[in-house]
Amino acid sequence: MSIKDRGTKKWTSFFIPQHVEMIRNMIDEDERMRKPELDDQEKEELDLALHYAIHHDREVELEMIGTYRIETITGRIRSIDMLERKIRFEDGRSVPMDDIRNVRVL
């Protein structure tokens, strides 16, 4: 007499698509980077560096919080839009001011 075993099929868990999607969303949220909360002094230092760069026509290196990593953007600032809270570069790019973590004037 031989026993027919189902092997690993017996231990395979049963997932419905909603569970798989929920687990993926949870993992995605854990891997996402959080925006830093800057205090007033840090915001003031960022503003001073940005205004110095724009008035002295200097290139800047912005360290920004992306979705999953820290991104670095380099260029010359054309304008700072305080209403939309965006920095516009000479090459046409624009970045939100709220995502900036650090400014380095080159």
N, C-alpha and C positions, 0 to 999 in steps of 0.2 A: 504494500500500500504506500503510495507516494502522496505527499502533501503539496498542493499547489499554493505557493505563496505569491502574493501580489508584489513583493519586493518594495521598492521605494514608493510606489503608487499609494500604498496604504498610508504613508506618512506625509504625502504631499498635501499642503494646506489648500483650502478652498478660498479663493479671493473673488469677490465680485468687483466689477469695474469701478464702482464708487469707492470701495476700500482702497484700491490701487491708486486712484486719483487723490484721495485724501492723504495717503502716505507720501506720495510724491510732493504734494503741496506742503506738508509738514517739513520734509527734508529741504525743500526749496526755501522756506522761511528761515530755517536754521542756518543755511549757508549765506543768506543775504547779509550784506554789511549794513550796519546801522549808521545813520548820520550822527556826527558828533554834536553835542550840545555845547556851543561856545559861550563863554561868559562875555560880559560887556567889554572887558579889557582886550580879550582876544579878537573880538569883532573890530574894535578900534584899531588894533595893530594891522589887521588885514586891510581895512579901509585906507589907512595911512600908506601902506605899501602899494596898494593899487593906484592911489592918487599920485604918489611919487612917480610911479612908472609911467603913468599917462602924461604927466606934466613935463617929465624929462625925456620922453620918447625912448624909454628903455624896454627891453624885452623882459617878459615875466615867465616864470614856470609855476603853474597852478597845480597843486595836488588836490585831487577831488575824490569824493567817495562815489564810486560807480555802483552798479547793482551787486556785483560779486567781488570786486577788487578795487584797489586804489589806482586811479588813473592819473597820468601826468600830461598836462597840456602846456605847450610852449608857444609863445607868440607875442606880438605887439598889440596892445589894447587900443582900439579905435574909440570906444565910448563905454560909459557905464550908465545903464538905464536903471535908475532907482525906482521907477514906477513898476516895471516888470521884474525888477531885481535880476537883471542879466548883464553879463559882461560881453561886449562884442569885440571881436578881434578884427584886424585889418584884412585877413583873408576870408572874412565872411562868417566864420564860426561864431556861435554864441553859446555861453554856458550859464546855468543858473547860479546865482551868488550863494544860495543856501547850501549848495553841494561842496563849496570850497572848504578845504581843511587847512591849507597852508599856501602862502604866497612867497615866492622868492624872486627878487628883482635881480636880473642878470646884467 
